[in-house]
Amino acid sequence: MIPSTARVWIAMGHTDMRKGMQGLALLVQQGLKRDPHGGDLYVFRGRAGALIKIIWHDGIGMSLYAKRLEKGRFVWPSANDGIVSLTASQLACLLDGIDWRNPQYSWRPQSAG
């Protein structure tokens, strides 16, 4: 389980999805100037936008998570480089293919009265 203290970072632009754990960790270290072994999650998106990879080091070892959407694309910031921080809720929206920048309720709460 990912600890609540872990931060989530989106790598801007697109990434070569042929990269594995070591290649993505090197991108975090050299490209983003961050420590890939520090316990944060780093999210990368491929050029087509339907595939993301997430790396995370839990203090014992590196994990790699990959997800491909059957329909649609993952919503991504438009900048070409840098990183953006997300909350755990925003990451959950992103993984479901929901626009994490402005999530909308699919229903309207009704008054209790």
N, C-alpha and C positions, 0 to 999 in steps of 0.2 A: 504494500500500500504506500502511496506517495504521501509524505508528511505534509501537514498544513503549512509548514514554514518554507517549503520549496516554492520558488518563484517560477513562473512560466514565461518564456521569451520566444517570440516569433522572429525568425530571421527573414528580413525583408527580401524582396526580389524572388527569383526562383533558383533552385538548387539542382544540381545533377543528381537524379535519384538513383544512379548506379552506385553512389557512395554508400558504404556501410558505416558501422559504428566508428571505426578509426578515422575514416575520411571526414565524417561529420564532426567528430570531436576536434579534429585538426582545424576545420572551418571555424568552430567556436573559439578555439584558442588563438588562431592567427588572424582570422577575418573579423571576429567580433570582439577580440581582446578580452575574453572572459575565461574563467576556469571551467572546463567541461566536467571536472571531477568534483565540483563544489556543491552538488546536490540540487541544482536547478534543472528544469526541463527546457529543452531547446527544440523548437518546432520548425521544420523545413517543408517547403512545398515545391513540387515539380513544375516544369514549364506549362504543362497542360492544365494544371490546377485540380486534378481529380485525385492526386496522390500526395499524402503527407507522411513524413517520418519524424519521430520524436526520439531524442536520446536523453537518458537520465542516468546518473551515477548515484547509487544509493549508499556509497561508502564501502561497499563490498565488491561491486562490479557494475559494469555498464549494461544498460538495457536499451533495446531498440524496439520501437513500436511503429508499425506501418499501417496505414488505412487508405483504402481506395474507395471513392464514392462510385456507386453504380450509375447514378444520375446526378447531374449538376457538378459544381466546382466548389472548392473550399474558398470562403471569403478571405481575401488577403489585402493588406494595406498596399497602396499604390507606389510607395517609395521603392527605389532600387537597391538601397543598402541600409545597414543599420539593424536595430532590433526594436521591438515593441513589447512591453510587458503586458501580460494578461492576468486576469483573476482566474481562479479555478472554475467559476461559473461561465466565464467567457470561453475558456477552453472546452468545457462541456458543449456549449453551443457550437463552437467551431467544429468539433468532432462529429456533431450531428448534421453538419452542413447548413446551420442556421447563421444568419448574419449577426455575429457576435458584437458588432459595433452598435447595433440598434435592434435588439431582440424585441419581438412583439408578442403579446399574449394572443393565443388562438381563441380565447374566450374572454368575455367581459365579466369581471366580478360583479355580483349582484348585492344590493344592500340587504342587510339583515332585517330591515324593518318592514 
